[in-house]
Amino acid sequence: MMRGSGKLTYQLARRIAVAVVGSTVLLVGIVMIVAPGPAIIAIPVGLVILSAEFAWARFWLHRLRQSISAQNQKNHSKQAERHRVY
C-alpha cells in the first residue's frame, strides 16, 4: 500500500511544480504585454511548460501556433505579391 502512495506523491508534486512555474512565466508574459519585455516569447514558453501537464494549455498552445502560422502565411503572400508587381 505504501508503494503506490510514493508514486502518487511524485505525480502530484510534479503537477504542482509545473503549475507554479508555468503559471508564473505565463503571468509575467501577460504583464509584459503592457510593460517592456519580450511578451511574445514569455507567453508561449509559459504555455509550453503548462502543456506538459494540462490539456487546456496544449489547446491554447495549438491555437497560438495556428494563429502564428496563418499570420506568417499571410505575410509571405503579401511579400510575394509585392515582388510580382515590381
N, C-alpha and C positions, 0 to 999 in steps of 0.2 A: 504494500500500500504506500510506502514511503517513496518508492522509486518513481511512481507517476507524479507525485507532487513536486519533485525536483524539476521535472520537465515542464510542468505547468508554470512553475515559478519563473523559469528561464524565459518561456514564451511570453509571459505577462510582463516581465521586466524588459524584454526586448521591445515589445509593443509600446510600452510606456516611454522608453528611451527614444524610439523612432518618433512617437507623437510629440514629445517635448522638443527634440532637436528640429524636426521638420516644421513644426508649427512656429517655432522661433524664427527660423530662416524665412519662412513664408510671410510672417508678420513684419519682419524687418524689410522684406522686399516690398510689401504693400506700403509701408511708411515711406520707403524710398521713392514712391511714385510722386509724392509731393515734396519730399526732402531730397537734397542732392545725393546721388548714389546710383549704382547700377541695378535698378529695379528689374530691368529686362533680363538680368542674369539671376538675381536672387529668387525671384518668384518661381521660375522653372526648377531651380535647384531644390527649393523647398518642396515642390510637388514631387520631384523625383525621390527625395528622401521619404516623404509620406507614402508614396505609391508602393514602397517595399512592404507595407503592412495594410494599407487601406484601399478598398476598391474605389471609393469616391475620388481619391486623389489620382488613381490611374485613369478614371473617366475624364477628369479635368485636364490632366496632362495630355491625353489623347486629343481632346478638343483644342488645346493650345497648339499642339503640333499641327493639327489640320489647319487651323487659322493661319499659322506662320507659313505653311506650305502654300496655301491659297494666295496669300499676300505676295510671296516670292514669285509664284507663277504669274500673277498679275503684273508685277514689276518687270519680269523678264519679257512678257508680251509687249509691254509699253516700250521697253528699250529696243526690242527687235523691230517694232513698228517705226520708231524714230530712225533706225538705220535704213529701213526700206525707203523712207520718204526722202532722205538726203542722198 
